[in-house]
Amino acid sequence: MKYFVEVYHKHDYGAHKENGIKKRLQSVGLKDISEVKSYTIYQIDGDYAPAQIENIAKALLADPVLETYAVNPPKPKNIFKVEVWIRDSSTDVVGESVTDAIETLGFKRPQSVRVANAFNIDGKFDEAALEAAIKKTFVNEVVNKFTVLR
C-alpha cells in the first residue's frame, strides 16, 4: 500500500523559506501571490499497518520540535497544491536513505520511498501561469516531474 506522509513546519519556522519561494515565483512573473506554505511529502510503498506509518512518521520523518506531520491528508481546498518529484527513472537518494532508516528502526523494508517538495500557493493567477513559473524556478525537467492540483 502507498502512504503519503506530509511534514510541515510548525508556526513560523519555515517563514524564511516560504518568503524566498514567493519572491522566486514573483521574479518570473507570478505577481499576485497572497500565501505560500512549503512542506515535504514522503511516499512510502510497503506493507504497513496505519499505526506503523504513524510510528515511522513520528520517529523518523518529523522533528517534534520544529515540525508536524499528517498521514494521507486531504487535498487543500481552493488553493493550488504543487508537488515536485524526482522522476522514477532518476535515483531519489533521500528516498533511499529513508528506506534504509525505516529498516534500521526495525520495520520491514519498504518496496520504495519517494520524496517530493510541495507548496500550497494561494493568489490571483491561473494554473497555466503557475505551471510556467514552477517550470522556471523549481523544476529541472530532465530529473523532475511535477503536478499542480486544485
Contacts in CASP RR format, 6 or more apart in sequence:
PFRMAT RR
TARGET T0000
AUTHOR 0000-0000-0000
METHOD contacts of the structure
MODEL  1
MKYFVEVYHKHDYGAHKENGIKKRLQSVGLKDISEVKSYTIYQIDGDYAP
AQIENIAKALLADPVLETYAVNPPKPKNIFKVEVWIRDSSTDVVGESVTD
AIETLGFKRPQSVRVANAFNIDGKFDEAALEAAIKKTFVNEVVNKFTVLR
1 45 0 8 1.000
1 46 0 8 1.000
1 47 0 8 1.000
1 48 0 8 1.000
2 43 0 8 1.000
2 44 0 8 1.000
2 45 0 8 1.000
2 46 0 8 1.000
3 43 0 8 1.000
3 44 0 8 1.000
3 45 0 8 1.000
3 46 0 8 1.000
3 48 0 8 1.000
3 53 0 8 1.000
3 71 0 8 1.000
3 72 0 8 1.000
4 41 0 8 1.000
4 42 0 8 1.000
4 43 0 8 1.000
4 44 0 8 1.000
4 71 0 8 1.000
4 72 0 8 1.000
4 73 0 8 1.000
5 41 0 8 1.000
5 42 0 8 1.000
5 44 0 8 1.000
5 53 0 8 1.000
5 56 0 8 1.000
5 57 0 8 1.000
5 61 0 8 1.000
5 69 0 8 1.000
5 70 0 8 1.000
5 71 0 8 1.000
6 39 0 8 1.000
6 40 0 8 1.000
6 41 0 8 1.000
6 42 0 8 1.000
6 69 0 8 1.000
6 70 0 8 1.000
6 73 0 8 1.000
6 118 0 8 1.000
7 39 0 8 1.000
7 40 0 8 1.000
7 41 0 8 1.000
7 42 0 8 1.000
7 57 0 8 1.000
7 61 0 8 1.000
7 62 0 8 1.000
7 67 0 8 1.000
7 68 0 8 1.000
7 69 0 8 1.000
8 37 0 8 1.000
8 39 0 8 1.000
8 67 0 8 1.000
8 68 0 8 1.000
8 69 0 8 1.000
8 70 0 8 1.000
9 17 0 8 1.000
9 38 0 8 1.000
9 39 0 8 1.000
9 66 0 8 1.000
9 67 0 8 1.000
10 65 0 8 1.000
10 66 0 8 1.000
10 67 0 8 1.000
10 68 0 8 1.000
13 66 0 8 1.000
13 67 0 8 1.000
14 38 0 8 1.000
17 38 0 8 1.000
18 36 0 8 1.000
18 37 0 8 1.000
18 38 0 8 1.000
19 36 0 8 1.000
21 36 0 8 1.000
21 38 0 8 1.000
21 119 0 8 1.000
22 33 0 8 1.000
22 36 0 8 1.000
24 137 0 8 1.000
24 138 0 8 1.000
25 33 0 8 1.000
25 36 0 8 1.000
25 121 0 8 1.000
25 133 0 8 1.000
25 134 0 8 1.000
25 137 0 8 1.000
26 33 0 8 1.000
27 137 0 8 1.000
28 132 0 8 1.000
28 133 0 8 1.000
28 136 0 8 1.000
28 137 0 8 1.000
29 129 0 8 1.000
29 133 0 8 1.000
30 125 0 8 1.000
30 129 0 8 1.000
30 130 0 8 1.000
30 133 0 8 1.000
31 125 0 8 1.000
32 123 0 8 1.000
32 124 0 8 1.000
32 125 0 8 1.000
33 121 0 8 1.000
33 122 0 8 1.000
33 123 0 8 1.000
33 125 0 8 1.000
34 122 0 8 1.000
34 123 0 8 1.000
34 124 0 8 1.000
35 79 0 8 1.000
35 120 0 8 1.000
35 121 0 8 1.000
35 122 0 8 1.000
35 123 0 8 1.000
36 119 0 8 1.000
36 120 0 8 1.000
36 121 0 8 1.000
36 122 0 8 1.000
37 119 0 8 1.000
37 120 0 8 1.000
38 117 0 8 1.000
38 118 0 8 1.000
38 119 0 8 1.000
39 118 0 8 1.000
39 119 0 8 1.000
39 120 0 8 1.000
40 115 0 8 1.000
40 116 0 8 1.000
40 117 0 8 1.000
40 118 0 8 1.000
41 83 0 8 1.000
41 115 0 8 1.000
41 116 0 8 1.000
41 117 0 8 1.000
41 118 0 8 1.000
42 57 0 8 1.000
42 61 0 8 1.000
42 95 0 8 1.000
42 98 0 8 1.000
42 113 0 8 1.000
42 114 0 8 1.000
42 115 0 8 1.000
43 112 0 8 1.000
43 113 0 8 1.000
43 114 0 8 1.000
43 115 0 8 1.000
43 116 0 8 1.000
44 53 0 8 1.000
44 56 0 8 1.000
44 98 0 8 1.000
44 102 0 8 1.000
44 110 0 8 1.000
44 112 0 8 1.000
44 113 0 8 1.000
45 110 0 8 1.000
45 111 0 8 1.000
45 112 0 8 1.000
45 113 0 8 1.000
46 108 0 8 1.000
46 110 0 8 1.000
46 111 0 8 1.000
46 112 0 8 1.000
47 108 0 8 1.000
48 56 0 8 1.000
48 107 0 8 1.000
48 108 0 8 1.000
48 110 0 8 1.000
50 71 0 8 1.000
52 107 0 8 1.000
53 71 0 8 1.000
54 71 0 8 1.000
55 107 0 8 1.000
56 102 0 8 1.000
56 105 0 8 1.000
56 107 0 8 1.000
57 69 0 8 1.000
57 71 0 8 1.000
58 64 0 8 1.000
58 69 0 8 1.000
59 105 0 8 1.000
60 98 0 8 1.000
60 101 0 8 1.000
60 102 0 8 1.000
60 105 0 8 1.000
61 69 0 8 1.000
61 98 0 8 1.000
62 68 0 8 1.000
62 69 0 8 1.000
75 81 0 8 1.000
75 149 0 8 1.000
76 120 0 8 1.000
78 122 0 8 1.000
78 150 0 8 1.000
79 120 0 8 1.000
79 121 0 8 1.000
79 122 0 8 1.000
79 123 0 8 1.000
79 150 0 8 1.000
80 120 0 8 1.000
80 121 0 8 1.000
80 122 0 8 1.000
80 127 0 8 1.000
80 130 0 8 1.000
80 148 0 8 1.000
80 149 0 8 1.000
80 150 0 8 1.000
81 118 0 8 1.000
81 119 0 8 1.000
81 120 0 8 1.000
81 121 0 8 1.000
81 148 0 8 1.000
81 149 0 8 1.000
81 150 0 8 1.000
82 118 0 8 1.000
82 119 0 8 1.000
82 120 0 8 1.000
82 121 0 8 1.000
82 130 0 8 1.000
82 134 0 8 1.000
82 138 0 8 1.000
82 146 0 8 1.000
82 147 0 8 1.000
82 148 0 8 1.000
82 149 0 8 1.000
83 116 0 8 1.000
83 117 0 8 1.000
83 118 0 8 1.000
83 146 0 8 1.000
83 147 0 8 1.000
83 149 0 8 1.000
84 116 0 8 1.000
84 117 0 8 1.000
84 118 0 8 1.000
84 134 0 8 1.000
84 138 0 8 1.000
84 139 0 8 1.000
84 144 0 8 1.000
84 145 0 8 1.000
84 146 0 8 1.000
85 114 0 8 1.000
85 115 0 8 1.000
85 116 0 8 1.000
85 144 0 8 1.000
85 145 0 8 1.000
85 146 0 8 1.000
85 147 0 8 1.000
86 92 0 8 1.000
86 114 0 8 1.000
86 115 0 8 1.000
86 116 0 8 1.000
86 143 0 8 1.000
86 144 0 8 1.000
86 145 0 8 1.000
87 143 0 8 1.000
87 144 0 8 1.000
87 145 0 8 1.000
88 114 0 8 1.000
90 143 0 8 1.000
92 113 0 8 1.000
92 114 0 8 1.000
92 115 0 8 1.000
94 115 0 8 1.000
95 112 0 8 1.000
95 113 0 8 1.000
95 114 0 8 1.000
95 115 0 8 1.000
96 113 0 8 1.000
98 113 0 8 1.000
98 115 0 8 1.000
99 109 0 8 1.000
99 110 0 8 1.000
99 112 0 8 1.000
99 113 0 8 1.000
102 109 0 8 1.000
102 110 0 8 1.000
102 113 0 8 1.000
103 109 0 8 1.000
117 138 0 8 1.000
121 130 0 8 1.000
127 148 0 8 1.000
127 150 0 8 1.000
130 148 0 8 1.000
131 148 0 8 1.000
134 146 0 8 1.000
134 148 0 8 1.000
135 141 0 8 1.000
135 146 0 8 1.000
138 144 0 8 1.000
138 146 0 8 1.000
139 145 0 8 1.000
139 146 0 8 1.000
END
